[in-house]
Amino acid sequence: MGRTLQNTMINLGLQNACDEAVYQLGLDMEELEEIEEDAGLGNGGLGRLAACFLDSMATLGLAAYGYGIRYEYGIFNQKIRDGWQVEEADDWLRHGNPWEKARPEYMLPVHFYGRVEHSASGAKWIDTQVVLALPYDTPVPGYMNNTVNTMRLWSARAPNDFNLRDFNVGDYIQAVLDRNLAENISRVLYPNDNFFEGKELRLKQEYFVVAATLQDIIRRFKASKFGSTDSVRTVFDSFPDQVAIQLNDTHPAMAIPELMRIFVDIEKLPWDKAWDITKRTFAYTNHTVLPEALERWPVDLVEKLLPRHLQIIYEINQRHLDHIASLFPNDVDRLRRMSLIEEGDTKRINMAHLCIVGSHAVNGVAKIHSEIVKTQVFEDFAELEPEKFQNKTNGITPRRWLLLCNPGLAELIAEKIGEDYVRDLSQLTKLHKFVDDDLFIREVAKVKQVRGVGRGSREQGWCSLGADVVPALAQENKVKFALYLEKEYKVKINPSSMFDVHVKRIHEYKRQLMNCLHIITMYNRIRRDPAKLFVPRTVIIGGKAAPGYHMAKMIIKLINAVAQVVNNDPVVGSKLKVIFLENYRVSLAEKVIPATDLSEQISTAGTEASGTGNMKFMLNGALTIGTMDGANVEMAEEAGEENLFIFGMRVEDVTELDRKGYNAQLYYDRLPELKQAVDQIKSGFFSPKDPNLFNDVVNMLFHHDRFKVFADYEAYVKCQEKVSELYLNSKAWTKMVIRNIAAAGKFSSDRTIKEYARDIWHVEPSDLKIPPPNEPRDAGQDKTPNGTAA
C-alpha cells in the first residue's frame, strides 16, 4: 500500500489546507510525510495492483472490501553491503500504525489439523486447533466523492486456552510460550514474487485469510438489514447476486473448498446447489505463466492441515473428471492433464485448476497474456468453456501515480485540459492537440528538466548541484532526484544526462542482466574512443531479490561490481554513471518514476503477464524501451509503435527458437561486443579480488538461460543507439513524451475496475457523490456531481 498520509489528503481534497496549517505550525509537510513507514504487505506488482484497485473501487463508488493479512513484518528491508543484498526485518509497526483500527468485536475462529467424522447427519471436522483472527480496518477513501471503503487485514491471535491443557501436567510456562506458534501465522510475509514455496506456514497463512474472510462475508450477508447484526437471511439462493469474490492469483484458492465446506457441512445445502452458488460467486485472476510460480500443494500436507478440505477437493475433482470423461470418452491423457490432482513422486493439488473449475470467470491481465493463458497454459479448459475466459488489462491509479508523485506535470495537464482527467484518464487524449505547441513542449521539458546535450550552463549540459542551483530548479524532477542520489549514494550525478531506469523485482525473466551487458558495452565504447560524442546516461537499477534466489542475488552483486568500476573510471567521467537503488519500494518509486527519461521493460516476450511499472512511467512522461510483452503491446497500440522503442523477439520467435534449440554460444561467437563484455565478467575484470565470483552467472547465460539474453542483445543495443540519437534532439524527444502521456488514458485502474464490475461482478459503478459529513444527508441525496437528478 505504500504510505497513506499524502494519498488521503489528495483524495479528500485537503492537501493545500493541510500544507498551509502545518506550515503555520513551523513544520514542513514533506518532512512529516517522509517519517511514515511504507506498508509493504504484498509482493511486487501483484500486491501493488491490489492497492491501485482498492483506490479505484472507492473512487467509483463500488462497495468493496480488500482482505489480506496484517503481517507484523512486511517485505524485508534491503541493505546493500559490499555490493551484496542483505535482508533486514521490516518492523513497520514499531511506532504503531495510526491508520488502522482494531475490531476485536469481529474476531473469528479459524481451525487447523484435527480429523473428519462422517455420520448420517454429514461430515464433522473435529479435534481441531483453533487460532483467532483479529481484524484491523484501514480506511480507503475515494477521490473527492466522500466515499470510504475498508481494507480489512487479519492478525493471528492464540485463544486463551491455547495448549493450556499442558498446564495440567505442570508445564504452564511452555503452554504460554506455545502461543507463539499460533501467532506466527501473521508474523511475516513470504518474500517470493513469481515463485512457489510449498511451506506449511505459507499454506496456513493462505487458509487463515480465506477462512476468516468467508466467515466475515457470510456474517454480513446474513445480517444484511442495515445496522442489524441479527441473522436475517438463512437462504443462500441470492448469495452470488449479493457477493462477488475475486481471487487475486491462486493464493486464496482454498476459499473454494472452504465455501463448499460451509455450505455443505454447516448450512446443510445439497452438494449440487452449494457448488452452483460457489461457482457463481468466485472469479479467478491469473497473474503469471511461469511454471515455477504456479501453486501445487502436496496432498499429504493438505491432508494433515486441512483434512476436510482435501476430501472436498477430491469430490470436486471426481465430479469434474466424470464430466470430462462423458464428453471425451477414452481420452485418458486429457483426464490426466485436466485433473486437479497431479500424480507423480508426490501427489499434488494444482491450485490453478481448482480456481478455474470453481469460478465462473477466469482472466489474464493483458491481451497477450490472456491469449497465452487460453491457448497454451490452460488450453484444455478454454476449449471446454471458452466463454469463461476473459482479459482485463491491468491499470494504475492516477491519484498516487500522477497527482501525488508528479504534481508539476499534473498541474500542467490540468491547465491545458481541465481537472476532470483525474477521474477519467481517457481525457488525456486531448493533449494530442498540443504536441506541436512550442510553449507546452518547453513546459513539459521543464517539469522533467530535459536539456539538450551541449545546451546547459557548462560543457555537455552539466549543471552543478552545489549551492549555486537556482531554487526554482530544485523542484524539477530530475534535479530533485539527482540531489537525492548524491546525498544517498555519494555519486555526482549529471542531471542533464539521460535517466535510464530499470526498477522491478530482480528476476532472470525481467533481464536485468541484459541491461548490465549494455552498461558494460557503453563503458567499453567510451574507453575505446573517449573523444567521441556520447550522450551521457545515468543508469538506475533497483529491486529486491527473493532471499533464497541465488541467481537474482548474484545479479545484484554484478550490477554493483560494474557500477564500482564505471563510476570510478576517470576516462568515463560524467558520461556514464550506474546506481543500484537500495530498498526499492512504493515511496522510492514515487521519487524515481517522475524523474525518469527512459523506462526499461525488457522481459523475454511471453513471460511478463502485464507489468504496471511500464504504465506508471508512461503516464509520467518517460519513454519505453521494451519487448512486445505484457501490456507493452497495448501501450504500443495506444501510442503507436513508433512512439516506443520496441526491439527483440516476439512470442512466436521465442517459440520458434525453443523448437530449434537456443544456443547461446552462437551469439557469443558472432558478436564481438557481447564477447568482450562476457569475457570481462568471466575473467574477473569487475571482481579482481575474486576472478571466479561470477562463474555461476556466466555458466547460466551459456547453458541454462531460459530467457535468452544473448538472443536479444544485439537488437537491444541497436535500439539503445536510437534512444541516444533521439535524446540529442530535446524537442523531438519531448514531443514523443507528450504523445505517450496523451495515450496513457487506457491504463487507469478505474478503466480496469469498470470492466471487472460490468463483465465479472455484474455491478454498476456510481458517480454519486455522498454529501460531506457536515451537510444534512438529504441535501445531496438526489444529486449527481454535475447537479442533474440521479
N, C-alpha and C positions, 0 to 999 in steps of 0.2 A: 504493500500500500504506500510505502514511502512516508513522507511527512504529511501531517494533517492541517497544521495551522493556516498556512497561506492558502491552501486549496479551499478550506472552509470559508475564509474571508472573501475569496473571489466568488464562490458560489452563492454566498449570502449578500454580495454586493456591498461589503463593508470594508474593503481593503483601504481605500483612501481615508475613511473615517478613523480606522484603527491606526494607520500610519501616523496621522496627524495627532491623535490622542497620545500615542506612545512617545512621539517626538516632544510633545508638551511636557512629558514627564522627564525629559532629558535622556531618553533611551533611543536606541536605533533598532527599528523593526527587523532589519536584515540580520543584525547580530542575534536578536531573540530567536529568529527562525532557524539560525544555524545551530542553536542549542538542542533543538528537538531531535530525538533519535529517529532513524528510519524504522518503520515497522516492516521488517524483512521476513514475512511469514510464508513466502512461497518461493518457487524455483524458477528463475529465468523468465522467459517470455510467457509461459502458461500462467504463472502466478500474477504477472503484471496485467495480462489481458483481463483476468477476472476483476482486477481493480478498476480498469477502464470501464468494464461492463457495468459494475455497480454504479459508477458515476453517471453513465448513460441511462440506466434504468430509472434512477431517481429523477434525472433531468426530463425524461419522457413521461414521468408520472405513472410508471408501472409499479404496482405494489409487489415488491420483490425483496427477498432476503438473500444475503450472501452467507453461506455457512462454511465454517472451517475450524481449525484447531488453534487455540491460543498457545502457541509454542512459547515456553519460557525462554528458550534460546532459539532465535531465528536462524537465517542463513548466516554462516560464520563470517567473522570479520577477517579479511585477508591482509596479512602483512607481507611485504617483500623484504626478505633479509638475504643479503648477498646474492640477489637475483632469484632466489627460490621463494615459492609461495609457502607461507606458514599460516596455519589456521588458528584463530583465536575465537573463543566462545563469544557470541553476540548477546551480551547480557542487557538487552534493550529495555528491560523492565526495572533496572536497578534504581532508577529515580521515580518509579511509578509511571502510570500512563493516564494522564488527565482526560483522555478522550473516551475511555471505556467506563462502563458501569456494570458492576457485578449484579447478577439477578438470581440470588440464591433461592428465591421463591419458585423458580422454574428448574431447579436441579432435578436431574433424571438418572435412574439406574441403568447401567449397561452391563450385560452378562458375558462371561467368558468361560471356557472349559466345560466341565460337567458332563452329563450323559443324557441320552434321549430315552424316554419311556413311552412305549406305544400301548394304548388301551382302546377300549370300544369308543371312548369319547374323543380319541385322536391322540396326537403326539404331544408329549410334555418334555420340555428341556429343564432338567433338574440338577441339583447339586452344583450350581454354578458359582463362580467367584464374581462378586459384584464390585464394579467401580462406578463412582458417581461422576456425572458430567455437569459441571457448573458453568452456566452461560455468562459470557461477558458481552455486553452490547456496545457497539460503536455506531454513532450516527453517520449516515451517508447523505449529505444534503445535495439536492438537485440544484441546477444552475438557475438562480433568480426565480424560482417558482414556489418557494416556501414549502416544498415537499422534502421530507426527510425519511429515507429508508433506513433499514437496520442491517448491519453486519453482525452476525452472532457467532462468536468463537467459543468453543468448548474447552474447558480446563478440567483435567482429571483429578478427582479427589478420592481418597480412600474412605470407605464408610467407617463409622466409629468402631464397629466390631471387627474390623478387618484383621484377620488372623489372631484375634484375641482369644480364640479357643486355646491357643498356646499358653495363654495366661494361666489356664487351669493346671498346666504342668509346670507352672512357675517361671516360664520364660517371658515375663511381661516386657522386658526391655527389647528382646528380639522381635516380639509381636509389634511393638510400636515402630521399630526400625523397618520392619517389612512393609509398612505403609508406603514407603518409597516405591516399592515395586508397582503398586497401583498408580502412583502419581507420576511415574516415569513416562507414562503414555503420552502426556503432553509436554514432556521436558524439552525435546529437541527435534528440529526439522532435519530429515534426511536430505543432504545437500546434493542429490543427484538430479541432473537435468538430462532427459533423454537417455536414461539408463535404469534398468530394473534391478533392484536389490531385494532379494527374497528373504528378508529378515522377519522373525516372529514379531518383534516390536513394531515393525512397519505395518504388518497385517493387523495388529492390534489397533494401531492408530487409524487405519482405514475403516475398520469396523466400528471403532469408537465414535468417529464423527458421523457415520451413517446411522447408527442405532439411536444416538441422541437426537439427531436431526429429524428422523422419521417420527419418533415419539412426539417431538415438538410440533411437527406439521399436522399430525393426526389430532393432537390435543386442540390445535387451533381450528381444524376443520370441524371437529365435533362441537366446539363451543362457539359456533360462528355467529351467534347473535351478538351484536355489537356490545362490548363491555361485559359480556357474561362469561363466567368460567364453567358454568354447568354444561354437561354433555347434552346438547340438544339433538344432534344428529346421531343416529345409530345405523343408518343405512348408507352404504358406500357407493350407490349407483352414480351419484353426481360427482364422486371424487375427482375423476380426470377432468371434469369441466371446471372444477374449483382450484385444482392443484396441478402445476406443471413442474417437473423436476428435471433440470438439465445436468447431466453427468459430465463434468469437466475432465475429459480423458477417462481412463479406466480406474483411477484411484478410488472413486466411490462406487465401484461396480457392485460391491456387496449389498448395496441398497436394494438391488433387485430381489435376491433371495430373502433379505430381511423384510421387505414389504409383503412378500408371499407368506413368510412365517407369521407375521402379524395378522394378515387376513385369514389364513387357514387355521392356524393353531389357536389364536386368541379370539378373533372375531367370528370364527367358525363359518367362514364363507366356503362354498364348494370350490374345488380347485379351478375349474374352468372359468368361473366368474372372477375369482381372485386374479387369475392370470390375465384375463381380458382387461381388468381395471389397471393392473400393474403395467401392462404393455402400453396402454393409452396414457399413462402418467409420465413414463420415462422417455427421455430422448438423450442421445449419446453424441458427444463431440469427440472426434478422433484428432489428436494433435501431432502425431508422428508416424512415419512409415519405417523408421529404423527398427530392424528386428530385435535388437538388444534392449529396446525401450518398451516393447510390449510386455505387459504383465502376465506371467504364467506361474500361479501359485501351486506348490507341491500339495497333492491331495492329502498326504498324511499330516501336514502342518495344519491344514484347514480342519481335518477330522479331529485333531487334538483341541484346537482353539474354538472351533465353531461346529460341533458335531451335527447339530440340526440343519445348519445351512448346507453342509455337504450333502445330506440326504435330499434336500430341496433341489440343489443344483443337479444331482443325479436324476431326479424326477423330471426336471425341466429338460435335461439332455435326452432322456429316454423318449419323451413325447416329441421332442424336436426331431430326433433321428427316425422315429416311426413315420413322421410326416414326410421326411426326405425320402425314406425307403418306399413310401407309397407313390411318390412322384417319379422316382428313378429306381425302379426295381433292379436288383443285382449290381448296382453301381457301388461296390464296397469302398472303392477309392474315394468316391465323393463323400460317403459317410465318414470316413476317416478324416478327410480334410475339413469337414464342417462340424465335427463333434466339438462339444465344449471341453471334453476331456482328451488330452493328448497322451497317448500311450508311449512308453519308452522306458529307459532305465528307471526314471522316476515318473510316476503318473502326475500330470499337471493339469490345472484348470486354466484354459485360455480365457482370460477376463474380457478381451475384446469380443470374442464370440458370444460370451454371456451378455455383454452390453447390446450387441446387435440383435440377438434373439429376444431380449427382454425390453426393447424400445420400439416406439412407433416411428422414430426418425433417427437417421444417422447422418452426420455431416462432417465434411472436411472443412479446413479453414482458409482455403484459397482455391481458385478454379482448378489450377493444375494439380494441387494436392487431392482435391475431391475426386478428380478424374483417376488419379493413381489408386486411391482408396477403392474406387469402383472397379477398375479394370485389372488391377494387379493384386493388391493386398487382400481384399475381401470379394474377389471376383465371383465365387460360388454364391455368396449371399446376395450380391447385387443382381445376379441372374435370376434368383428365386423371387426377390421382391424389389424390382428396380425403383418402384415409387417411394421406397423407404429412404433412398439415398439422395442427399442434397448437398449444396455448397453454401457456406456462409463465410464470405471473405472477412477476415479479421479487421478490426479498426482500432483507433486510439482516441482517447478523449481530448478534444481541442482545448478544454479548460486547463488541464495540467500541462499539456504538451505544446501550448502556444501562449495563451494568456499568462499563465503563471511563469513559465520559464523564459519567455521571449517577449516581454511587454512592449519593447520598442517596435518590433515587427507587427505585433498585434494591433498596436495603435495606428501604425502606418496604414495597415489594411483597412482598419475602421474608418480612417479619414477618406479613403477612396470609395469604399462600397457600403459604409454604414456598419453598425454593430451587430446586426441580426445574424451574420455569418457564424457567430459563436454557437448559436443553437442550430444553425442549418449550414453546415460546412460546404454544401454544394454551391452556395453563393460565391465561393471563391472564383468560379469561372468568370465572374465579372471583371477579374483582374486582367483577363486576356486583352482587353482594350487599352491597357496601359503598358503593354510590352514595349512599345516604341516611344513612350513618353519619357523624354530625357530627364526631366526633373524626378520622376518616380524611380527611374533606373538609378540615379545618383543617391536618392534617399534609401533605397533598398541596400545599395552597396555600403552606404554609411552605417546603417544599423549593423550589418555584418562586419563592416570595415574591411572590405576587399580593396586592395590597392594594386594598381598595375605595377609590375616589376619595373624599377627604374624611375617611378614617379614619386617616391617617398621623399622624406627630408634628407636622406643620405643615400649612398650607393646601394643599389638593388632593393630599394623600397624599405630599407631598415628604419625602424623607428625606435629610439631608445626608450626603455621603460623605466628610466630613472625618475628623479624628482621633476624633470622638465616636461613631463607629459601634460598635455592640455587637459584640465579636469573634465571637460565635457566628453573628451575621447574615452576617458576611463570607463564610461558606461557602455561603450560599444563592445559588442560581444567578444570579438577576438582579442581585443586589447585586455579586456577584463579577465578573460580566461588565461591569456599569456602571463598576466601578473600572478594569477593563482598558481600556474605551473611553476613559475620562477620561485615563488615563495615555498611551494611544497617540494619541488624536486631539484632546486638549486641548478637548473639548466637555463641558460639565457635563450629566450625564445624570440624569434623574429616574427612579430605579429603580422607582417605583410607576406609571410610565407604561406603556402597553401596548407591549411589544416586538414590532413588526410587521416580520417578517424575510423577505427575498427573496434567497436565495443560490443561485446556479447559474451555468452558463455564460451570458455575455451574448450573446443571440441575439434577432433580431426575433421569432421564433416564441414565445419564452418571455415576451415582452411586458413587459419591464422598463419600457418606455415608458408602458404603461397605468398602472402603479404611479406613475410620475413625474407623470402628469397628475392622479392622485388626490392626490398630495402638494401639487401647486400649488392644486388645488381646496380642500383643507383649509386651506392657507395663506390663500387669498382669503377663506374663510369667517371665519377668526379675525380677519382685518383688518377685515372688514365689520362685525363685531359682537363686539368684544373682551370685552364683559361676559358674553356668553352662556356657559353651562356647556359646556366642551369636554373630552372625555375625552383626557387627554394621551397622546401617542404618541411613541415613538422608532422611526423607520423606518430599518431597516438593510438596505442592499442591497450585495451583494458578488458578485464573479465576474470571470473573465478573458475578454477578447475575443481571438479569434484575431488575431495581429499584422497580417494582411493584410485584416481585415474592417472596412472603413471605417465602416459604419453602426454596428456594435457599439461602436467606439471613440468615435463621436460621442455615443452613448447614455451612455457612462460620463462624458464631459465634461459633458453636460447635467445628469445627476444631481448631479454635483459643483458645477455652477454654481447649481443650485436650492438645494442644501444651504448654499452660501455665503450666499445671500440669507436663507433661512429661519432659519438658526442665529444670524444677527447682527441679527435684527429685534427690537427691544425690546418691541414690541407683542405679539409671539408668546411671548416669554419661554420658560418651560419647557414650554409646552403642546405644542410640536412641535419635534422635532429630527430631522435627517436625517444619516445617516452612511454613507459608502461604504467598505466594509471592503476594505482593501488586501491583495492577495495571498491571496485565499481558497483554502484547501487543506484537507486532511483534519484536520490538527491544529487549525486555526481552527474548522472545523465542529464539532469536539468541544467547543469552548468556547461557540459561539453557539447550537447547537441546544437544549441543556438550559435555556437562558435565554429561549427564545422563547415568546411568548404566541400570536402569530398567524403561521401559515405560508402564504406566498403561492405558489400553484400555478396560475397563471392563463394558461397557454398556450392558444392557439386550439384548440377541440375538434378532435380528429383529427390533431394534429401531434406531441404528446409520446407516444413509444412506451409508456413506463411511468412513468418517474421512480422514484427511490429516495429522494431527499431528502424527498419527501412522507411516506414511511414512517418515516424517522428522526424527523421532527418529531412524527408521531402517537404513536410509541412513547414519546417524551419529554414528552408532555403539552402539546403545542401544538395549538391548533385550526386547522383548514384553511379558508382561503378559496380556492375553486378552481372551475374549469370541469369539466364532465363529460368529462374527457380522461385517457388513460393509466390508471394504477392508481387515480386519484381515484375512478373509477367503482366499483371494488371496495371502496375504503375506505368509500364512502357505503353500499354494500351491507352491509358488515360492521357498521358503527356505526349505520346508519340515517341517511338523508339529512338528517334534522332535526338531527343532531349534527355536521354540517359546514355551512359557509356556501357553498352551491352557487349559482352565478349563470351567466347568459350563454347563448350559443347552444350547442346540441348539434350533433353531427356532421351530422345531417340538415338543420339550419338553415343550417349553413355551406355545405353542398352546394346548398341552395335559393338562398342568396344569390349563390353563384357562378353559378348558372344565370341568375338575374335580372340579375346585374351589380352589383358592390359600388360604391356611390357615396358616398365619404367626405363630400363637400360637404353632402349632405342632413342628416347628423348634426350637422355643424358649424353649419348654419343653424338647426337646431331646438333645440339645447341651449346655452343662454346660458353656463353654467359651463364647458362644453367650449370654446366660442368664446373666452371670456375667457382660459383657460389657454393655448390655442394662440396667441392674439394676443400674449400676453406673451412666449412663446418667440420668435415671429416678429419682434416689434418690438425685441428686444434688452433686454427688462426684466431678464433673467438674465445678459446679456452686454453691459453698457453700453459697454465699450471696443470691442466688435466686434458691432454690432447684427445683422449678417448671418451670424453664426457658425453658427446652427442652421438656416439655409435648407435644407440638404440633408435634415435630419430632417423639417421641415415639409412639404417637397416630397414626400418619401417617403410621409408619412401621408396626403396628399391624393391622390397619383397612383399610387403603386406599393406600397401596403400589402397584401401577400398575406395578412397575418394579422389584418386587420380590427379594429384597436384601437378606432376610433371606434364600431363596431357594438356592442361590449360595454361601452363606457364607462359608459353610464347605469345598466345593471344592476349593474355593479361598484361604482359609487359608492353606490347604494342598499343593496347588500349590506354595504358597509363601515359604513353607518349602523347596520345591525342588529348588526354586530360591536361597535360602540362602546356601543350600548344594553345589550347583554348584559354587557359588561365592567364596567359600573357595578354590576352585581349579582354581587359576588365569589362568593357561594355557588353561584348558578346556573351561573356560568362554570366553577367548579371541578368541579361535578357533570358537566358536559359533557366536561371534560377526562378525568375518571375513565372515563366511557363510551367515550371514544376509546382510552384506554390498554387497557381491557378488550377492545376489538375489534381490537387490533393484532396478535393472535397469528398470523393468516394470513400476515403479511408478514415472517416469518422466512425467511432464505435456507436454513435447514435444511429447511423445507417445500418450497421450490423445488427443492433438490437431490434430495430424496427422489423428487419427481416426475420429474426428469430420469433418475435412476437406474432407476426402475421402468419408465417409458414409453419411454425412448430408449436407455439404455445396457444395460438388462437385467442390472443387478446389484442385490443387496440391501444396504442399509445395515446396519451391525453395531453393536450397542451393547456388544460385548465389550470389557471394559476390560483392556488389556495390563497385566501387573503392572509396577511400577516397577523400574528397573534394579538396585536394591539387594536385590530379592527374587529367590529362585531361580525360574526360568521356570515349572516345573511347578506351583508353588503356586497360581497364579491361572489355570492353563490352562483348567480346565473350569468356571470361574465367570463368570457374567454379573454386572453391577454389583449386582443385587439378591440375589445369592447363590444363585440357582437354577442347576441344571445347564443348560449351553448346549444 
